[in-house]
Amino acid sequence: MKAMIRKIKTHMHPILRKKAAPVTAFDAHLKDLIQDLEDTLYDAEGQALAAPQIGVSERVAIVDMEQDGLLQLINPEVIAQSDETATELEGCLSVPGRFGEVTRSRMITVRSYDLNGNEVEMTAYDDIARMILHVIDNLNGILFVDIMDREISNAELEAYLEDE
């Protein structure tokens, strides 16, 4: 299967404002879509990517969990989340050059499916939970700029990154 790097849609594209359709067929198309998401994510040096961001209105997303590998989310839904929240810096490949602080739950339990259509449930914490919630928002037509507490200036961004 030939790798295909897709063009990432920016926030002005209408597909990013629609709720993506559930996946109903666990077939070669789905495998190809996940491969395209993976190739595009790594090419863009991102951490997470949802199918609508590459122009496909389907409920599929991936999250790079670094040493734990690539998390594939098919028809994901949050079934539980902690009352404890954290406010952290977020950005998005579809909203280039803008960053903001977003408050999200620190712990979530998400139900999803694997490539074979088997149900998978997992609990995620902190950064991974944040990325999963971010891509699920993308699947629901919500961008982080819609829900951020405040936007971060370039000077603040540089200070943030120096603290990392």
Sine and cosine of phi, psi and omega as CSV:
sin_phi,cos_phi,sin_psi,cos_psi,sin_omega,cos_omega
0.00,0.00,0.82,-0.58,-0.04,-1.00
-0.98,0.22,0.76,-0.65,0.04,-1.00
-0.90,0.43,0.63,-0.77,0.03,-1.00
-0.73,-0.69,0.90,-0.44,0.06,-1.00
-1.00,0.03,0.86,-0.52,-0.04,-1.00
-0.99,-0.13,0.37,-0.93,0.06,-1.00
-0.98,0.22,0.75,-0.66,0.01,-1.00
-0.99,0.13,0.80,-0.60,0.01,-1.00
-0.96,0.28,0.63,-0.77,0.04,-1.00
-1.00,-0.10,0.19,-0.98,-0.15,-0.99
-0.82,0.58,-0.31,0.95,0.01,-1.00
-0.98,0.19,-0.26,0.97,-0.07,-1.00
-0.96,0.27,0.77,-0.64,-0.06,-1.00
-0.87,0.49,-0.45,0.89,-0.02,-1.00
-0.88,0.48,-0.47,0.88,-0.03,-1.00
-0.97,0.23,-0.15,0.99,-0.02,-1.00
-0.96,-0.27,0.09,1.00,-0.01,-1.00
-0.94,-0.35,0.49,-0.87,0.11,-0.99
-0.96,0.27,0.81,-0.58,-0.04,-1.00
-0.94,0.33,0.47,-0.88,-0.03,-1.00
-0.98,0.20,0.59,-0.81,0.05,-1.00
-0.90,0.44,0.52,-0.86,0.09,-1.00
-0.98,0.20,0.76,-0.65,0.01,-1.00
-0.90,-0.44,-0.34,0.94,-0.01,-1.00
-0.88,-0.48,0.83,-0.55,0.04,-1.00
-0.99,-0.15,0.99,0.11,-0.20,-0.98
-0.71,-0.71,-0.23,-0.97,-0.02,-1.00
-0.88,0.48,-0.59,0.81,0.04,-1.00
-0.85,0.53,-0.69,0.72,-0.01,-1.00
-0.90,0.43,-0.70,0.72,0.03,-1.00
-0.87,0.50,-0.69,0.73,0.02,-1.00
-0.90,0.44,-0.66,0.75,0.00,-1.00
-0.88,0.47,-0.71,0.70,0.01,-1.00
-0.90,0.44,-0.63,0.78,0.04,-1.00
-0.90,0.44,-0.68,0.73,0.03,-1.00
-0.89,0.45,-0.66,0.75,0.05,-1.00
-0.86,0.50,-0.72,0.70,-0.02,-1.00
-0.89,0.46,-0.75,0.66,-0.02,-1.00
-0.88,0.47,-0.67,0.74,-0.02,-1.00
-0.93,0.38,-0.67,0.74,0.00,-1.00
-0.86,0.51,-0.75,0.66,-0.06,-1.00
-0.94,0.35,-0.59,0.81,0.04,-1.00
-0.89,0.46,-0.62,0.78,-0.03,-1.00
-1.00,0.10,-0.10,0.99,-0.04,-1.00
0.85,0.53,0.66,0.75,0.02,-1.00
-1.00,-0.09,-0.02,-1.00,0.01,-1.00
-0.92,-0.39,-0.36,0.93,-0.02,-1.00
-0.39,-0.92,0.47,-0.88,-0.03,-1.00
-0.45,-0.89,0.68,-0.74,0.04,-1.00
-0.94,-0.35,0.53,-0.85,-0.05,-1.00
-0.79,0.62,-0.66,0.75,0.02,-1.00
-0.85,0.53,-0.45,0.89,0.00,-1.00
-0.92,0.38,-0.31,0.95,0.10,-1.00
-0.93,-0.36,0.33,0.94,0.12,-0.99
1.00,0.04,0.26,0.97,-0.01,-1.00
-0.89,-0.46,0.91,-0.41,-0.06,-1.00
-1.00,0.09,0.94,0.34,0.05,-1.00
-0.72,-0.69,0.49,-0.87,-0.08,-1.00
-0.99,0.15,0.95,0.31,0.01,-1.00
-0.70,-0.71,0.72,-0.70,0.04,-1.00
-0.51,-0.86,0.34,-0.94,0.08,-1.00
-0.76,-0.65,0.50,-0.87,0.03,-1.00
-0.73,-0.68,0.80,-0.61,0.05,-1.00
-0.99,0.12,0.95,-0.33,-0.02,-1.00
-1.00,-0.08,0.39,0.92,0.01,-1.00
0.81,0.58,-0.90,-0.44,-0.10,-0.99
-0.89,0.46,-0.34,0.94,0.02,-1.00
-1.00,0.04,0.03,1.00,0.09,-1.00
1.00,0.01,-0.23,-0.97,-0.10,-1.00
-0.99,-0.13,0.84,-0.55,0.04,-1.00
-1.00,0.00,0.82,-0.57,0.06,-1.00
-0.98,-0.20,0.81,-0.59,0.00,-1.00
-0.90,-0.43,0.89,-0.45,0.02,-1.00
-0.86,-0.51,0.86,-0.51,-0.09,-1.00
0.79,0.61,0.75,0.67,-0.06,-1.00
-0.95,0.31,0.54,-0.84,0.14,-0.99
-0.57,-0.82,0.65,-0.76,0.04,-1.00
-0.99,0.16,0.84,-0.54,-0.02,-1.00
-0.96,-0.27,-0.24,0.97,0.08,-1.00
-0.37,-0.93,0.53,-0.85,0.11,-0.99
-0.51,-0.86,0.49,-0.87,-0.06,-1.00
-0.97,0.26,0.45,-0.90,0.13,-0.99
-0.96,0.28,-0.43,0.90,0.01,-1.00
-0.95,0.30,0.79,-0.61,-0.04,-1.00
-0.86,-0.51,0.21,-0.98,0.10,-1.00
-0.64,-0.77,0.60,-0.80,0.06,-1.00
-0.96,-0.28,0.87,-0.49,-0.08,-1.00
-0.69,-0.72,0.23,-0.97,0.03,-1.00
-0.96,0.29,0.71,-0.71,0.11,-0.99
-0.71,-0.70,0.45,-0.89,0.13,-0.99
-0.64,-0.77,0.03,-1.00,-0.03,-1.00
-0.45,-0.89,0.67,-0.74,0.03,-1.00
-0.87,0.49,-0.42,0.91,0.00,-1.00
-1.00,0.04,-0.09,1.00,0.02,-1.00
-0.78,-0.63,0.93,0.36,-0.11,-0.99
-0.89,0.46,0.64,-0.76,0.11,-0.99
0.99,0.17,0.04,1.00,0.02,-1.00
-0.86,-0.51,0.66,-0.75,0.01,-1.00
-0.68,-0.74,0.47,-0.88,0.01,-1.00
-0.40,-0.92,0.23,-0.97,0.06,-1.00
-1.00,-0.03,0.77,-0.64,-0.02,-1.00
-0.79,-0.62,0.71,-0.70,0.04,-1.00
-1.00,-0.09,0.81,-0.59,0.00,-1.00
-0.63,-0.78,0.31,-0.95,0.07,-1.00
-0.89,0.47,0.59,-0.81,-0.01,-1.00
-0.99,0.14,-0.35,0.94,0.00,-1.00
-0.67,-0.75,0.72,-0.70,0.05,-1.00
-0.70,-0.72,0.42,-0.91,0.21,-0.98
-0.90,-0.44,0.79,-0.62,-0.06,-1.00
-0.84,-0.55,0.65,-0.76,0.09,-1.00
-0.96,-0.30,0.71,-0.70,-0.05,-1.00
-0.50,-0.87,-0.14,-0.99,0.03,-1.00
-0.75,-0.66,0.45,-0.89,0.08,-1.00
-1.00,-0.07,-0.03,-1.00,-0.06,-1.00
-0.87,0.49,-0.38,0.92,-0.01,-1.00
-1.00,-0.09,0.05,1.00,0.03,-1.00
1.00,0.05,0.18,0.98,0.05,-1.00
-0.99,0.13,0.67,-0.74,0.02,-1.00
-0.95,0.31,0.67,-0.74,0.00,-1.00
-0.77,-0.64,0.67,-0.74,0.06,-1.00
-0.82,-0.58,0.67,-0.74,0.03,-1.00
-0.55,-0.83,0.42,-0.91,0.09,-1.00
-0.94,-0.33,0.71,-0.71,-0.02,-1.00
-0.78,-0.62,0.48,-0.88,-0.06,-1.00
-0.82,-0.58,0.45,-0.90,0.20,-0.98
0.75,0.67,-0.88,-0.48,-0.12,-0.99
-0.87,0.49,-0.65,0.76,-0.01,-1.00
-0.93,0.38,-0.69,0.72,0.05,-1.00
-0.85,0.53,-0.70,0.72,0.00,-1.00
-0.87,0.50,-0.72,0.69,-0.02,-1.00
-0.91,0.41,-0.62,0.78,0.03,-1.00
-0.90,0.43,-0.72,0.69,0.02,-1.00
-0.88,0.47,-0.61,0.80,0.00,-1.00
-0.89,0.46,-0.74,0.67,-0.02,-1.00
-0.95,0.31,-0.52,0.85,0.08,-1.00
-0.91,0.42,-0.64,0.77,0.12,-0.99
-0.84,0.55,-0.70,0.71,0.02,-1.00
-0.85,0.53,-0.62,0.78,0.01,-1.00
-0.94,0.34,-0.34,0.94,0.00,-1.00
-0.98,-0.19,0.19,0.98,0.04,-1.00
0.98,0.18,0.34,0.94,-0.01,-1.00
-0.92,-0.40,0.77,-0.64,0.08,-1.00
-0.97,-0.26,0.41,-0.91,-0.06,-1.00
-0.86,0.51,-0.48,0.88,0.00,-1.00
-0.92,0.40,-0.34,0.94,0.03,-1.00
-0.97,0.25,-0.44,0.90,-0.15,-0.99
-0.85,-0.53,0.04,1.00,-0.05,-1.00
-0.93,0.37,0.54,-0.84,0.03,-1.00
-0.95,0.32,-0.66,0.75,0.08,-1.00
-0.30,-0.95,0.46,-0.89,0.03,-1.00
-0.99,0.14,0.53,-0.85,-0.01,-1.00
-0.97,-0.24,0.76,-0.65,0.05,-1.00
-0.96,0.28,0.26,-0.96,0.02,-1.00
-0.86,0.51,-0.62,0.78,0.02,-1.00
-0.90,0.43,-0.69,0.73,0.03,-1.00
-0.90,0.43,-0.62,0.78,0.01,-1.00
-0.87,0.50,-0.72,0.70,0.02,-1.00
-0.86,0.51,-0.67,0.74,0.03,-1.00
-0.90,0.44,-0.67,0.74,0.04,-1.00
-0.84,0.54,-0.75,0.66,-0.09,-1.00
-0.93,0.36,-0.51,0.86,0.05,-1.00
-0.92,0.39,-0.50,0.87,-0.02,-1.00
-0.97,0.23,-0.30,0.95,-0.05,-1.00
-0.89,0.46,0.00,0.00,0.00,0.00
